[in-house]
Amino acid sequence: MVEVFKTNVENPNQANMLLDQIHRHFRNYKANFDLDDCDKILRVKSDLEFIQPAALINLLQDLGFKAEVLPDE
């Protein structure tokens, strides 16, 4: 399963810190950022479990960032 989020992450240092936190809290998730995209995309994939969008959004909010699920097109 893959979930895509729009974020307000601005730079690679922020992205790396968030990726560390995501991988600590959600060990079965593989995540990456596309900061070149206008929506500062966060992609999260898991082959072992369903993605929990609300939990990811809450984690980013707790760390001072915004995220929202991008709908499938």
PyMOL commands that set and color helices and strands:
alter all, ss='L'
color gray80, all
select helices_A, chain A and resi 12-25+53-62
alter helices_A, ss='H'
color red, helices_A
select strands_A, chain A and resi 2-7+30-34+41-45+67-69
alter strands_A, ss='S'
color yellow, strands_A
deselect
rebuild
show_as cartoon
